[in-house]
Amino acid sequence: MGFMDLFRRKPLEAATVETRAIQPGYTASLMAAREAWISGASGLGEVTAAVQTSVSLWEAGLSLADVTGTDLLDRRSMAITARALALRGECLFLIRDRLIPATDWDISTRYGMPRAYRVGLPEIGGGRNETVLAGEVLHFRIGCDAVTPWAGSAPLGRAKLSAQLLEAIETALRDVYQDAPIGSQIIPVPEGSADDMAEMRRSFRGRRGAALVIEGVAQATAAGMNPNIGKSPDQLSPDLSKTLADRLLTDAKGAIFGAFGILPGLHNPATTGPLVREAQRHLAQLVLQPICNLMAEEATEKLGAPVAIDAVRPMQAFDHGGKARAFSAMLQAMAQAKEAGLDDATVKDALQFIDWAD
């Protein structure tokens, strides 16, 4: 074979088909790892209890939501959507006889709107990819930017500094309680022989919560002093009260709860029933219900039938006593209106004015 034959294309029948088995999302995972290596340690805020508590509240709230107009959005799909929106900011399902969650996807857009997707579908033996039109997927996303309206952003992605602060504080506290000599002391004892002292030091070294170092006092005793009088063991435990770690940790957790739309007072040990109800109402009405409305619009557009999602009623985000008093007042008002001879149109306008139309 000549030198130029190396650059000639082989005949079609001689060409071999190369097959590879890859895990879906490998490229996306590799790029994320590369980004983390360049920018440093980040994203560990997701492993904190504050973030996972917030994600669990989102997941529980959306899985309880009432869905009308379709059977595809079942409890399981709503829970998957909530976790994906909380941690990733977007979630994509392929529409078939059921909703199939996608692990990663590429998008082709026109005027900023998705036209086609190449989605990666999860399988145990290795995923596969499919190219579908935009009408064949449900693409839920929150926190969209005008520059990239086809992509969502997670609450932690919008508050990276707060997430990294919480991560740094909890990591520092973990390292202190893991490595610091908490409870260890320096105890003054009369000094013996060099071998005895060395053996005694070795026996105490590394014992957490016990004596760490033995201090010899032979020289001080020979000088006419008695250092054991009035001397207490030296404490090696770090003084965390001067670092304000407890206050900073509380503030960092409160910032994370606020990023997820959860009132920090909900997790206060002194929280009472009214505050719990207010926090629950705030989460349901101002955080989860707008997300449900966005999901309902997407489902209505793609499924071809009116879809409504209600997260407020199933979460019971209202005061039962206040609701009963309001209902009693409404009945009295309707009875008075009937006695006054008001027509139905006037009563309906009045109810709509005070947001009781529905």
Backbone hydrogen bonds, N-H to C=O, Kabsch-Sander energy under -0.5 kcal/mol:
donor,donor_aa,acceptor,acceptor_aa,energy
6,L,3,F,-1.2
7,F,4,M,-1.3
8,R,5,D,-0.7
14,A,11,P,-0.8
15,A,11,P,-0.9
15,A,12,L,-0.7
18,E,16,T,-0.6
19,T,17,V,-0.6
22,I,20,R,-0.6
26,Y,23,Q,-1.5
29,S,25,G,-2.7
30,L,26,Y,-2.6
31,M,27,T,-2.5
32,A,28,A,-2.2
33,A,29,S,-2.4
34,R,30,L,-2.3
35,E,31,M,-2.4
36,A,32,A,-2.4
37,W,33,A,-2.1
38,I,34,R,-1.9
39,S,35,E,-2.8
40,G,36,A,-1.4
46,E,43,G,-1.2
47,V,44,L,-1.6
48,T,45,G,-1.4
52,Q,48,T,-2.1
53,T,49,A,-2.4
54,S,50,A,-1.9
55,V,51,V,-2.7
56,S,52,Q,-2.3
57,L,53,T,-1.9
58,W,54,S,-2.1
59,E,55,V,-2.8
60,A,56,S,-2.8
61,G,57,L,-2.5
62,L,58,W,-2.5
63,S,59,E,-1.9
64,L,60,A,-1.2
65,A,61,G,-0.5
65,A,62,L,-0.7
66,D,310,D,-2.8
67,V,65,A,-0.5
68,T,66,D,-0.5
68,T,308,A,-2.7
74,D,72,L,-2.0
78,M,74,D,-2.2
79,A,75,R,-2.3
80,I,76,R,-2.3
81,T,77,S,-2.4
82,A,78,M,-2.3
83,R,79,A,-2.2
84,A,80,I,-2.3
85,L,81,T,-2.8
86,A,82,A,-2.2
87,L,83,R,-2.0
88,R,84,A,-3.0
89,G,84,A,-1.3
90,E,84,A,-0.7
91,C,140,F,-2.9
93,F,138,L,-2.3
94,L,100,I,-3.1
95,I,93,F,-0.5
95,I,136,E,-2.9
96,R,94,L,-0.7
96,R,98,R,-2.1
100,I,94,L,-2.3
100,I,98,R,-0.5
102,A,92,L,-2.4
103,T,120,G,-2.8
104,D,120,G,-0.6
106,D,118,R,-1.7
108,S,116,A,-2.4
110,R,113,M,-2.5
113,M,110,R,-1.7
115,R,108,S,-4.2
116,A,108,S,-1.4
117,Y,132,V,-3.1
118,R,106,D,-2.2
119,V,117,Y,-0.6
119,V,130,E,-2.5
120,G,104,D,-2.9
121,L,119,V,-0.5
121,L,128,R,-3.1
126,G,123,E,-1.1
128,R,121,L,-1.4
130,E,119,V,-2.1
132,V,117,Y,-2.7
132,V,130,E,-0.6
134,A,115,R,-2.3
136,E,133,L,-1.7
137,V,134,A,-1.3
138,L,93,F,-2.6
139,H,137,V,-0.6
140,F,91,C,-2.7
140,F,138,L,-0.7
142,I,89,G,-2.5
145,D,148,T,-0.8
145,D,151,A,-0.6
151,A,148,T,-1.6
153,S,142,I,-2.6
156,L,86,A,-0.5
158,R,154,A,-1.3
159,A,155,P,-0.6
159,A,156,L,-0.5
163,A,159,A,-2.0
164,Q,160,K,-2.7
165,L,161,L,-2.1
166,L,162,S,-2.4
167,E,163,A,-2.2
168,A,164,Q,-2.6
169,I,165,L,-2.5
170,E,166,L,-2.4
171,T,167,E,-2.4
172,A,168,A,-2.4
173,L,169,I,-2.5
174,R,170,E,-2.2
175,D,171,T,-2.4
176,V,172,A,-2.3
177,Y,173,L,-2.3
178,Q,174,R,-1.3
179,D,175,D,-2.7
180,A,175,D,-0.6
180,A,176,V,-2.1
182,I,180,A,-2.4
184,S,181,P,-1.7
185,Q,210,A,-0.8
186,I,234,D,-2.3
187,I,185,Q,-0.6
187,I,213,V,-1.5
189,V,215,E,-2.0
197,M,193,S,-2.4
198,A,194,A,-2.3
199,E,195,D,-2.5
200,M,196,D,-2.2
201,R,197,M,-2.5
202,R,198,A,-2.2
203,S,199,E,-1.8
204,F,200,M,-1.3
205,R,201,R,-1.5
207,R,204,F,-1.9
208,R,206,G,-1.0
209,G,182,I,-0.6
210,A,207,R,-1.8
212,L,185,Q,-2.3
213,V,185,Q,-1.2
215,E,187,I,-1.7
215,E,213,V,-0.5
216,G,214,I,-0.5
217,V,189,V,-0.7
221,T,217,V,-2.0
222,A,218,A,-2.2
223,A,219,Q,-1.2
224,G,221,T,-1.5
225,M,220,A,-1.9
229,I,226,N,-1.7
231,K,228,N,-1.0
232,S,230,G,-0.5
234,D,186,I,-2.1
236,L,184,S,-2.7
240,L,238,P,-1.1
242,K,239,D,-0.7
243,T,240,L,-1.0
244,L,241,S,-0.7
245,A,240,L,-1.0
248,L,244,L,-2.6
249,L,245,A,-2.5
250,T,246,D,-2.0
251,D,247,R,-2.5
252,A,248,L,-2.6
253,K,249,L,-2.4
254,G,250,T,-2.3
255,A,251,D,-2.1
256,I,252,A,-1.8
257,F,253,K,-2.8
258,G,254,G,-2.4
259,A,255,A,-1.9
260,F,256,I,-1.5
261,G,258,G,-1.3
262,I,257,F,-3.2
266,L,263,L,-2.0
267,H,264,P,-1.5
268,N,265,G,-1.4
271,T,268,N,-2.1
276,V,272,T,-2.0
277,R,273,G,-2.3
278,E,274,P,-2.3
279,A,275,L,-2.7
280,Q,276,V,-2.4
281,R,277,R,-2.8
282,H,278,E,-2.7
283,L,279,A,-2.3
284,A,280,Q,-2.3
285,Q,281,R,-2.9
286,L,282,H,-1.9
287,V,283,L,-0.8
288,L,283,L,-2.8
289,Q,284,A,-2.0
291,I,287,V,-1.1
292,C,288,L,-2.6
293,N,289,Q,-2.3
294,L,290,P,-2.1
295,M,291,I,-2.4
296,A,292,C,-2.6
297,E,293,N,-2.2
298,E,294,L,-2.0
299,A,295,M,-2.6
300,T,296,A,-2.7
301,E,297,E,-2.1
302,K,298,E,-2.1
303,L,299,A,-2.8
304,G,300,T,-1.0
308,A,68,T,-2.4
310,D,66,D,-2.5
311,A,309,I,-0.5
315,M,311,A,-0.9
316,Q,313,R,-1.5
317,A,312,V,-1.7
318,F,316,Q,-2.2
320,H,318,F,-0.6
323,K,319,D,-2.7
324,A,320,H,-2.4
325,R,321,G,-2.2
326,A,322,G,-2.4
327,F,323,K,-2.4
328,S,324,A,-2.3
329,A,325,R,-2.4
330,M,326,A,-2.2
331,L,327,F,-2.3
332,Q,328,S,-2.2
333,A,329,A,-2.3
334,M,330,M,-2.4
335,A,331,L,-2.4
336,Q,332,Q,-2.5
337,A,333,A,-2.3
338,K,334,M,-2.2
339,E,335,A,-2.3
340,A,336,Q,-2.1
341,G,337,A,-0.6
341,G,338,K,-0.7
342,L,337,A,-2.3
347,V,343,D,-1.8
348,K,344,D,-2.5
349,D,345,A,-2.2
350,A,346,T,-2.0
351,L,347,V,-2.5
352,Q,348,K,-2.3
353,F,349,D,-1.8
354,I,350,A,-1.4
355,D,352,Q,-1.2
356,W,351,L,-3.8
